[in-house]
Amino acid sequence: MIRYNIYIKTQSKTENILDISEDYLNKIVESYNIGKPHFFINGQKYWLSNLFEIQIFSFEHTNIKTKEELLEIVKIKNLFKKSMLDTYIPKEVLEQLGKNMTSDFIKGDYGFLSEQNTKKITDLYVSKERIDEISQIKDPDFDFTKLIAMLKELNLAYQNEMVLTISFLARAIKDHIPPIFNETEFNNVANSRTKSVKSNFLNLQQSLKNIADANLHQPIRKKESLPNLTQVNFKNDLDVLLQEIVRICK
């Protein structure tokens, strides 16, 4: 089983974590990925905040097998370097004891997974407040369970950049709601609205419908180009539609 040596340089300190298992390495990488400022290994606290550099090396030397043996050799050969608070083994020495495996474990900037999660919470296709408003409607004629489920799934599709699914769900939502307006087709809903919202409804009826139909019904071709998030951005128009539903069903 491979063991690992770690080189960490922060704004205030340079240090090593030597001869660790893959389980401990995964703990370090996880802390790096989510932007955790510190972690503990064997009861000792290590800091990642204000990180300048992290390097990961395998520990596979033919003659040097343990942390204690490594420290003794480095001491005898006077290979230690000094940081502000302590001494450390430079990465050039660690590289002679195994392979630099940093790129195998470090895949993004420090804290990049935390940034992605923040985006997933805050960047929604349909606002949480709007979904909450619809969830609170008590209407004797209509059950909003399916509509709410589609809105939530639309947000999941948007968070994961599932562009085709976004177009399918947005159109399905448009086609699901005409009975709320005493109509059977959305085209009639759009054309019966007042001027203030009619353009938004017509954009859903015309532009969204065409894009969704192309994505849904276009047979396979010799060459293909996928739509992007900009093409399926009907967030404002959809919110106006949902606002009208809330207004008339309160």
PAVEX-138694 format. One record per atom (N, C-alpha, C): x, y, z; residue number from 1; residue in one letter. Coordinates in pm, whole numbers, plus 50000, padded with zeros to 5 digits. Layout:
! residues N
     X     Y     Z resi resn
     X     Y     Z  NUM    A
...
END
This chain:
! residues 250
     X     Y     Z resi resn
 50085 49880 50000    1    M
 50000 50000 50000    1    M
 50088 50124 50000    1    M
 50056 50218 49913    2    I
 50139 50339 49900    2    I
 50120 50430 50021    2    I
 50231 50485 50069    3    R
 50230 50588 50171    3    R
 50263 50722 50103    3    R
 50241 50832 50174    4    Y
 50255 50962 50110    4    Y
 50327 51061 50200    4    Y
 50399 51154 50134    5    N
 50459 51269 50201    5    N
 50398 51396 50144    5    N
 50365 51491 50231    6    I
 50296 51612 50190    6    I
 50382 51734 50222    6    I
 50383 51827 50129    7    Y
 50450 51957 50147    7    Y
 50342 52066 50143    7    Y
 50331 52145 50250    8    I
 50230 52250 50258    8    I
 50298 52383 50290    8    I
 50269 52484 50209    9    K
 50321 52619 50232    9    K
 50205 52717 50242    9    K
 50192 52782 50357   10    T
 50091 52884 50377   10    T
 50162 53019 50396   10    T
 50083 53121 50420   11    Q
 50141 53254 50437   11    Q
 50233 53261 50558   11    Q
 50204 53180 50659   12    S
 50279 53190 50784   12    S
 50374 53074 50810   12    S
 50359 52964 50735   13    K
 50438 52846 50772   13    K
 50455 52752 50654   13    K
 50569 52684 50651   14    T
 50592 52573 50558   14    T
 50619 52449 50640   14    T
 50550 52340 50608   15    E
 50565 52219 50690   15    E
 50538 52095 50607   15    E
 50568 51981 50667   16    N
 50547 51852 50604   16    N
 50451 51768 50685   16    N
 50382 51678 50617   17    I
 50311 51568 50683   17    I
 50367 51443 50620   17    I
 50434 51361 50698   18    L
 50517 51254 50644   18    L
 50458 51116 50670   18    L
 50480 51027 50572   19    D
 50451 50885 50587   19    D
 50306 50861 50631   19    D
 50210 50913 50553   20    I
 50070 50898 50589   20    I
 50000 50800 50494   20    I
 49889 50747 50541   21    S
 49811 50652 50462   21    S
 49724 50727 50361   21    S
 49664 50652 50270   22    E
 49575 50713 50172   22    E
 49449 50768 50238   22    E
 49406 50707 50347   23    D
 49289 50759 50420   23    D
 49316 50900 50471   23    D
 49433 50921 50529   24    Y
 49469 51054 50577   24    Y
 49487 51151 50461   24    Y
 49544 51102 50352   25    L
 49561 51187 50234   25    L
 49424 51233 50183   25    L
 49327 51142 50178   26    N
 49194 51179 50133   26    N
 49131 51284 50225   26    N
 49161 51277 50352   27    K
 49111 51377 50447   27    K
 49169 51514 50415   27    K
 49297 51518 50381   28    I
 49362 51644 50344   28    I
 49302 51699 50215   28    I
 49285 51612 50116   29    V
 49231 51655 49986   29    V
 49088 51704 50002   29    V
 49009 51636 50083   30    E
 48872 51680 50107   30    E
 48869 51817 50173   30    E
 48957 51839 50270   31    S
 48965 51970 50335   31    S
 49003 52078 50236   31    S
 49096 52047 50146   32    Y
 49136 52140 50040   32    Y
 49018 52170 49948   32    Y
 48948 52067 49905   33    N
 48841 52085 49807   33    N
 48728 52173 49859   33    N
 48692 52158 49986   34    I
 48580 52234 50041   34    I
 48624 52364 50106   34    I
 48755 52392 50103   35    G
 48805 52517 50159   35    G
 48807 52520 50311   35    G
 48822 52404 50373   36    K
 48828 52398 50519   36    K
 48960 52459 50565   36    K
 48958 52548 50664   37    P
 49082 52618 50701   37    P
 49186 52532 50770   37    P
 49143 52422 50830   38    H
 49238 52335 50902   38    H
 49184 52194 50911   38    H
 49268 52101 50949   39    F
 49228 51961 50970   39    F
 49322 51901 51074   39    F
 49283 51787 51129   40    F
 49364 51717 51228   40    F
 49407 51582 51171   40    F
 49533 51547 51193   41    I
 49585 51414 51164   41    I
 49666 51368 51284   41    I
 49629 51251 51337   42    N
 49695 51198 51457   42    N
 49696 51300 51570   42    N
 49585 51373 51585   43    G
 49573 51468 51695   43    G
 49645 51600 51674   43    G
 49710 51619 51561   44    Q
 49782 51743 51535   44    Q
 49706 51829 51433   44    Q
 49702 51957 51460   45    K
 49629 52050 51375   45    K
 49720 52106 51266   45    K
 49671 52104 51144   46    Y
 49741 52161 51030   46    Y
 49650 52264 50963   46    Y
 49711 52372 50914   47    W
 49634 52482 50856   47    W
 49646 52485 50704   47    W
 49532 52516 50640   48    L
 49529 52536 50496   48    L
 49491 52679 50457   48    L
 49443 52757 50553   49    S
 49404 52895 50521   49    S
 49527 52974 50477   49    S
 49505 53068 50383   50    N
 49614 53145 50322   50    N
 49717 53052 50258   50    N
 49665 52951 50188   51    L
 49752 52849 50127   51    L
 49825 52905 50005   51    L
 49955 52884 50001   52    F
 50036 52922 49884   52    F
 50062 52802 49794   52    F
 50087 52685 49856   53    E
 50125 52569 49776   53    E
 50101 52441 49854   53    E
 50058 52336 49782   54    I
 50050 52202 49839   54    I
 50102 52104 49735   54    I
 50189 52013 49776   55    Q
 50245 51912 49687   55    Q
 50232 51776 49755   55    Q
 50195 51677 49676   56    I
 50173 51541 49727   56    I
 50270 51447 49659   56    I
 50345 51371 49737   57    F
 50445 51278 49684   57    F
 50418 51138 49739   57    F
 50436 51039 49655   58    S
 50435 50903 49707   58    S
 50565 50880 49785   58    S
 50559 50785 49880   59    F
 50676 50753 49963   59    F
 50714 50609 49933   59    F
 50804 50591 49834   60    E
 50832 50458 49782   60    E
 50982 50434 49766   60    E
 51063 50490 49854   61    H
 51208 50476 49842   61    H
 51252 50334 49878   61    H
 51354 50287 49807   62    T
 51400 50149 49828   62    T
 51456 50128 49968   62    T
 51532 50226 50018   63    N
 51604 50208 50144   63    N
 51539 50281 50262   63    N
 51468 50389 50234   64    I
 51407 50467 50342   64    I
 51259 50432 50347   64    I
 51217 50370 50457   65    K
 51082 50312 50462   65    K
 50987 50382 50559   65    K
 51039 50454 50658   66    T
 50953 50512 50760   66    T
 50982 50660 50778   66    T
 50891 50726 50845   67    K
 50908 50868 50877   67    K
 51035 50890 50961   67    K
 51057 50801 51058   68    E
 51173 50815 51146   68    E
 51303 50801 51068   68    E
 51307 50705 50976   69    E
 51427 50689 50894   69    E
 51449 50811 50805   69    E
 51343 50864 50751   70    L
 51354 50982 50665   70    L
 51407 51102 50743   70    L
 51351 51126 50860   71    L
 51396 51240 50941   71    L
 51543 51225 50979   71    L
 51586 51105 51008   72    E
 51725 51082 51047   72    E
 51819 51110 50931   72    E
 51786 51062 50812   73    I
 51869 51084 50694   73    I
 51877 51233 50661   73    I
 51763 51302 50667   74    V
 51761 51446 50636   74    V
 51845 51523 50736   74    V
 51839 51481 50862   75    K
 51918 51547 50966   75    K
 52067 51525 50943   75    K
 52106 51402 50912   76    I
 52248 51370 50891   76    I
 52303 51447 50772   76    I
 52222 51458 50665   77    K
 52267 51524 50543   77    K
 52239 51675 50545   77    K
 52184 51723 50656   78    N
 52158 51866 50673   78    N
 52070 51921 50558   78    N
 51960 51853 50533   79    L
 51872 51890 50422   79    L
 51750 51971 50467   79    L
 51736 51990 50598   80    F
 51624 52069 50647   80    F
 51637 52215 50603   80    F
 51522 52278 50581   81    K
 51518 52422 50561   81    K
 51435 52485 50672   81    K
 51457 52615 50694   82    K
 51387 52684 50802   82    K
 51274 52770 50748   82    K
 51158 52763 50819   83    S
 51050 52857 50793   83    S
 51045 52953 50911   83    S
 50943 53037 50915   84    M
 50933 53134 51024   84    M
 50920 53066 51159   84    M
 50850 52953 51163   85    L
 50818 52891 51292   85    L
 50886 52756 51314   85    L
 50939 52696 51207   86    D
 50989 52560 51224   86    D
 51080 52524 51108   86    D
 51127 52399 51109   87    T
 51205 52349 50996   87    T
 51118 52252 50916   87    T
 51155 52231 50791   88    Y
 51077 52143 50705   88    Y
 51169 52080 50602   88    Y
 51119 51972 50541   89    I
 51192 51906 50434   89    I
 51146 51966 50302   89    I
 51237 52019 50221   90    P
 51195 52083 50096   90    P
 51135 51981 49999   90    P
 51051 52030 49911   91    K
 50982 51940 49816   91    K
 51080 51871 49722   91    K
 51195 51933 49695   92    E
 51293 51870 49607   92    E
 51346 51740 49667   92    E
 51354 51736 49800   93    V
 51398 51613 49867   93    V
 51287 51508 49863   93    V
 51164 51551 49889   94    L
 51052 51457 49887   94    L
 51034 51394 49750   94    L
 51065 51470 49647   95    E
 51049 51420 49510   95    E
 51148 51309 49480   95    E
 51258 51303 49554   96    Q
 51356 51195 49534   96    Q
 51313 51066 49603   96    Q
 51211 51075 49686   97    L
 51166 50959 49762   97    L
 51045 50891 49699   97    L
 50992 50949 49594   98    G
 50875 50895 49528   98    G
 50832 50986 49414   98    G
 50711 50967 49367   99    K
 50662 51041 49252   99    K
 50573 51156 49297   99    K
 50582 51269 49226  100    N
 50493 51381 49252  100    N
 50354 51345 49198  100    N
 50257 51330 49289  101    M
 50123 51286 49253  101    M
 50019 51396 49275  101    M
 50064 51519 49283  102    T
 49973 51629 49314  102    T
 49856 51636 49216  102    T
 49886 51626 49089  103    S
 49781 51640 48987  103    S
 49681 51525 48991  103    S
 49717 51414 49055  104    D
 49624 51302 49068  104    D
 49516 51329 49172  104    D
 49543 51422 49265  105    F
 49451 51446 49376  105    F
 49396 51588 49380  105    F
 49474 51684 49337  106    I
 49430 51824 49340  106    I
 49375 51861 49203  106    I
 49242 51882 49194  107    K
 49175 51901 49065  107    K
 49124 52043 49042  107    K
 49129 52128 49141  108    G
 49077 52264 49125  108    G
 49140 52358 49225  108    G
 49093 52481 49227  109    D
 49143 52579 49322  109    D
 49100 52542 49464  109    D
 49171 52596 49561  110    Y
 49136 52573 49702  110    Y
 48992 52616 49728  110    Y
 48910 52522 49780  111    G
 48771 52553 49811  111    G
 48676 52550 49694  111    G
 48717 52492 49581  112    F
 48633 52500 49461  112    F
 48501 52425 49477  112    F
 48497 52319 49556  113    L
 48371 52248 49575  113    L
 48274 52329 49661  113    L
 48327 52403 49755  114    S
 48242 52490 49836  114    S
 48178 52598 49751  114    S
 48254 52653 49655  115    E
 48201 52756 49565  115    E
 48091 52697 49478  115    E
 48107 52573 49433  116    Q
 48004 52509 49352  116    Q
 47877 52488 49432  116    Q
 47892 52448 49558  117    N
 47774 52426 49641  117    N
 47700 52555 49669  117    N
 47777 52664 49688  118    T
 47714 52794 49710  118    T
 47633 52834 49589  118    T
 47689 52810 49469  119    K
 47618 52842 49346  119    K
 47489 52761 49339  119    K
 47495 52635 49377  120    K
 47377 52551 49368  120    K
 47266 52597 49462  120    K
 47305 52658 49574  121    I
 47205 52705 49668  121    I
 47142 52835 49621  121    I
 47223 52925 49567  122    T
 47176 53061 49539  122    T
 47131 53082 49395  122    T
 47182 53009 49299  123    D
 47152 53034 49159  123    D
 47045 52937 49113  123    D
 46920 52982 49115  124    L
 46806 52896 49083  124    L
 46734 52948 48960  124    L
 46670 52858 48889  125    Y
 46588 52897 48774  125    Y
 46457 52958 48822  125    Y
 46399 52896 48924  126    V
 46278 52948 48987  126    V
 46312 52977 49133  126    V
 46284 53097 49179  127    S
 46322 53134 49315  127    S
 46250 53049 49418  127    S
 46319 53024 49528  128    K
 46260 52948 49638  128    K
 46134 53018 49690  128    K
 46139 53151 49693  129    E
 46024 53228 49743  129    E
 45900 53204 49656  129    E
 45921 53198 49522  130    R
 45808 53177 49433  130    R
 45750 53036 49451  130    R
 45837 52937 49466  131    I
 45789 52801 49489  131    I
 45714 52793 49621  131    I
 45764 52863 49724  132    D
 45696 52864 49853  132    D
 45557 52926 49841  132    D
 45545 53034 49763  133    E
 45415 53097 49744  133    E
 45315 53000 49682  133    E
 45360 52928 49580  134    I
 45271 52834 49514  134    I
 45236 52717 49607  134    I
 45331 52676 49688  135    S
 45308 52566 49782  135    S
 45202 52600 49885  135    S
 45186 52728 49913  136    Q
 45091 52772 50016  136    Q
 44949 52795 49961  136    Q
 44933 52785 49829  137    I
 44801 52806 49770  137    I
 44707 52691 49808  137    I
 44590 52725 49853  138    K
 44487 52626 49884  138    K
 44370 52650 49787  138    K
 44367 52575 49680  139    D
 44265 52594 49577  139    D
 44176 52471 49570  139    D
 44044 52490 49575  140    P
 43954 52374 49574  140    P
 43948 52302 49439  140    P
 43992 52369 49333  141    D
 43979 52312 49199  141    D
 44108 52251 49143  141    D
 44223 52292 49198  142    F
 44350 52249 49138  142    F
 44449 52201 49244  142    F
 44514 52091 49213  143    D
 44620 52035 49297  143    D
 44754 52076 49236  143    D
 44833 52149 49311  144    F
 44958 52204 49259  144    F
 45078 52113 49283  144    F
 45055 51990 49325  145    T
 45165 51900 49360  145    T
 45258 51876 49241  145    T
 45202 51846 49125  146    K
 45285 51817 49008  146    K
 45359 51942 48962  146    K
 45292 52057 48964  147    L
 45358 52182 48925  147    L
 45478 52211 49014  147    L
 45460 52195 49143  148    I
 45570 52221 49238  148    I
 45685 52123 49213  148    I
 45652 51997 49187  149    A
 45757 51898 49159  149    A
 45835 51936 49033  149    A
 45764 51980 48929  150    M
 45832 52020 48806  150    M
 45921 52141 48827  150    M
 45877 52237 48909  151    L
 45958 52356 48938  151    L
 46085 52317 49013  151    L
 46072 52228 49107  152    K
 46190 52183 49183  152    K
 46287 52106 49093  152    K
 46233 52022 49006  153    E
 46320 51947 48914  153    E
 46385 52041 48812  153    E
 46314 52146 48775  154    L
 46372 52247 48685  154    L
 46492 52313 48751  154    L
 46483 52342 48878  155    N
 46598 52399 48950  155    N
 46715 52302 48955  155    N
 46686 52176 48978  156    L
 46794 52076 48980  156    L
 46862 52066 48843  156    L
 46781 52069 48738  157    A
 46838 52064 48603  157    A
 46925 52185 48577  157    A
 46881 52301 48622  158    Y
 46958 52425 48601  158    Y
 47089 52424 48679  158    Y
 47083 52380 48802  159    Q
 47204 52374 48885  159    Q
 47310 52282 48825  159    Q
 47264 52179 48754  160    N
 47357 52083 48695  160    N
 47376 52104 48545  160    N
 47330 52221 48495  161    E
 47350 52261 48356  161    E
 47298 52156 48257  161    E
 47182 52100 48289  162    M
 47117 52000 48202  162    M
 47026 52075 48106  162    M
 47087 52129 48000  163    V
 47020 52226 47914  163    V
 46898 52166 47844  163    V
 46911 52048 47790  164    L
 46798 51985 47722  164    L
 46681 51965 47818  164    L
 46710 51917 47938  165    T
 46605 51893 48037  165    T
 46536 52023 48076  165    T
 46612 52130 48085  166    I
 46553 52261 48118  166    I
 46445 52297 48017  166    I
 46478 52283 47888  167    S
 46380 52319 47785  167    S
 46257 52229 47792  167    S
 46277 52099 47818  168    F
 46164 52007 47825  168    F
 46072 52043 47942  168    F
 46132 52066 48059  169    L
 46053 52094 48178  169    L
 45983 52229 48169  169    L
 46053 52329 48117  170    A
 45992 52462 48106  170    A
 45868 52455 48016  170    A
 45881 52384 47906  171    R
 45764 52370 47818  171    R
 45654 52289 47886  171    R
 45691 52184 47956  172    A
 45590 52102 48024  172    A
 45514 52186 48127  172    A
 45584 52274 48196  173    I
 45518 52362 48294  173    I
 45419 52455 48223  173    I
 45462 52510 48112  174    K
 45376 52599 48032  174    K
 45248 52526 47990  174    K
 45261 52403 47948  175    D
 45146 52327 47898  175    D
 45059 52271 48012  175    D
 45113 52273 48133  176    H
 45042 52214 48247  176    H
 44939 52309 48308  176    H
 44956 52439 48292  177    I
 44880 52534 48372  177    I
 44758 52600 48305  177    I
 44727 52581 48175  178    P
 44613 52653 48116  178    P
 44481 52641 48193  178    P
 44443 52524 48249  179    P
 44315 52518 48321  179    P
 44304 52620 48436  179    P
 44417 52660 48494  180    I
 44412 52760 48601  180    I
 44354 52891 48548  180    I
 44376 52917 48417  181    F
 44326 53039 48352  181    F
 44197 53012 48273  181    F
 44134 52900 48304  182    N
 44010 52861 48234  182    N
 44031 52842 48084  182    N
 44144 52790 48047  183    E
 44177 52762 47907  183    E
 44230 52620 47896  183    E
 44228 52567 47773  184    T
 44282 52432 47750  184    T
 44419 52435 47684  184    T
 44455 52549 47622  185    E
 44584 52562 47555  185    E
 44652 52691 47599  185    E
 44785 52686 47605  186    F
 44857 52802 47654  186    F
 44851 52919 47555  186    F
 44836 52889 47428  187    N
 44826 52996 47328  187    N
 44708 53088 47361  187    N
 44596 53029 47403  188    N
 44480 53109 47442  188    N
 44507 53187 47570  188    N
 44582 53126 47662  189    V
 44620 53197 47785  189    V
 44702 53321 47751  189    V
 44802 53303 47666  190    A
 44891 53413 47632  190    A
 44817 53527 47564  190    A
 44729 53496 47473  191    N
 44661 53599 47395  191    N
 44549 53668 47472  191    N
 44511 53612 47584  192    S
 44405 53673 47664  192    S
 44458 53759 47778  192    S
 44588 53766 47791  193    R
 44646 53844 47901  193    R
 44647 53993 47869  193    R
 44660 54072 47975  194    T
 44674 54216 47958  194    T
 44811 54248 47901  194    T
 44827 54369 47851  195    K
 44950 54409 47784  195    K
 45072 54396 47873  195    K
 45056 54417 48004  196    S
 45171 54417 48095  196    S
 45241 54282 48104  196    S
 45167 54173 48082  197    V
 45228 54040 48092  197    V
 45220 53962 47962  197    V
 45146 54013 47865  198    K
 45123 53938 47742  198    K
 45253 53903 47669  198    K
 45347 53998 47663  199    S
 45473 53972 47592  199    S
 45551 53859 47656  199    S
 45548 53852 47790  200    N
 45617 53743 47859  200    N
 45552 53609 47827  200    N
 45420 53604 47826  201    F
 45348 53481 47797  201    F
 45372 53437 47652  201    F
 45371 53535 47562  202    L
 45393 53501 47420  202    L
 45535 53452 47396  202    L
 45630 53502 47473  203    N
 45767 53454 47459  203    N
 45777 53307 47500  203    N
 45703 53270 47603  204    L
 45697 53129 47642  204    L
 45629 53046 47535  204    L
 45522 53099 47478  205    Q
 45447 53026 47378  205    Q
 45524 53009 47248  205    Q
 45597 53110 47209  206    Q
 45663 53108 47078  206    Q
 45809 53062 47087  206    Q
 45891 53140 47155  207    S
 46034 53109 47156  207    S
 46064 52981 47233  207    S
 46012 52970 47355  208    L
 46036 52850 47435  208    L
 45982 52726 47364  208    L
 45861 52736 47311  209    K
 45801 52620 47243  209    K
 45887 52574 47127  209    K
 45936 52668 47046  210    N
 46019 52632 46929  210    N
 46149 52565 46971  210    N
 46213 52621 47074  211    I
 46340 52565 47121  211    I
 46319 52426 47180  211    I
 46217 52411 47263  212    A
 46189 52281 47324  212    A
 46153 52177 47219  212    A
 46071 52218 47121  213    D
 46032 52125 47015  213    D
 46153 52079 46934  213    D
 46244 52173 46904  214    A
 46364 52137 46829  214    A
 46449 52038 46907  214    A
 46463 52062 47038  215    N
 46543 51972 47121  215    N
 46477 51836 47139  215    N
 46345 51835 47141  216    L
 46273 51711 47170  216    L
 46250 51625 47046  216    L
 46221 51688 46933  217    H
 46175 51613 46816  217    H
 46276 51602 46702  217    H
 46388 51674 46711  218    Q
 46486 51670 46603  218    Q
 46554 51532 46596  218    Q
 46540 51460 46485  219    P
 46608 51329 46473  219    P
 46760 51347 46471  219    P
 46828 51239 46494  220    I
 46974 51241 46493  220    I
 47025 51284 46356  220    I
 47132 51366 46358  221    R
 47190 51419 46234  221    R
 47338 51384 46226  221    R
 47396 51408 46110  222    K
 47537 51378 46090  222    K
 47624 51463 46180  222    K
 47585 51590 46197  223    K
 47657 51679 46286  223    K
 47557 51746 46378  223    K
 47598 51767 46503  224    E
 47506 51822 46602  224    E
 47574 51931 46682  224    E
 47496 52028 46727  225    S
 47544 52133 46817  225    S
 47443 52149 46929  225    S
 47490 52138 47052  226    L
 47398 52142 47165  226    L
 47366 52286 47206  226    L
 47244 52309 47257  227    P
 47210 52442 47308  227    P
 47287 52471 47437  227    P
 47290 52599 47475  228    N
 47355 52635 47600  228    N
 47254 52699 47695  228    N
 47301 52738 47814  229    L
 47210 52792 47915  229    L
 47147 52923 47870  229    L
 47219 53001 47791  230    T
 47164 53127 47742  230    T
 47039 53103 47658  230    T
 47043 53000 47575  231    Q
 46932 52971 47484  231    Q
 46805 52932 47559  231    Q
 46819 52870 47673  232    V
 46701 52824 47747  232    V
 46670 52911 47868  232    V
 46720 53034 47865  233    N
 46696 53125 47977  233    N
 46562 53197 47961  233    N
 46459 53137 48016  234    F
 46325 53197 48019  234    F
 46283 53223 48164  234    F
 46383 53247 48250  235    K
 46355 53263 48393  235    K
 46258 53377 48420  235    K
 46280 53493 48358  236    N
 46195 53609 48384  236    N
 46052 53585 48336  236    N
 46038 53530 48215  237    D
 45905 53505 48161  237    D
 45829 53402 48245  237    D
 45901 53299 48287  238    L
 45837 53196 48369  238    L
 45795 53251 48504  238    L
 45878 53338 48561  239    D
 45844 53396 48691  239    D
 45719 53484 48680  239    D
 45706 53557 48568  240    V
 45584 53637 48547  240    V
 45462 53546 48541  240    V
 45475 53433 48472  241    L
 45365 53336 48465  241    L
 45328 53285 48605  241    L
 45428 53247 48682  242    L
 45403 53195 48816  242    L
 45345 53302 48907  242    L
 45390 53425 48889  243    Q
 45335 53537 48966  243    Q
 45185 53555 48938  243    Q
 45147 53541 48812  244    E
 45006 53551 48776  244    E
 44925 53437 48838  244    E
 44982 53318 48843  245    I
 44913 53205 48906  245    I
 44889 53234 49054  245    I
 44992 53285 49121  246    V
 44978 53319 49263  246    V
 44871 53426 49280  246    V
 44872 53525 49194  247    R
 44777 53638 49207  247    R
 44632 53591 49194  247    R
 44603 53507 49096  248    I
 44464 53471 49073  248    I
 44416 53357 49161  248    I
 44508 53287 49223  249    C
 44469 53170 49305  249    C
 44474 53197 49454  249    C
 44516 53315 49495  250    K
 44521 53346 49636  250    K
 44381 53340 49700  250    K
END
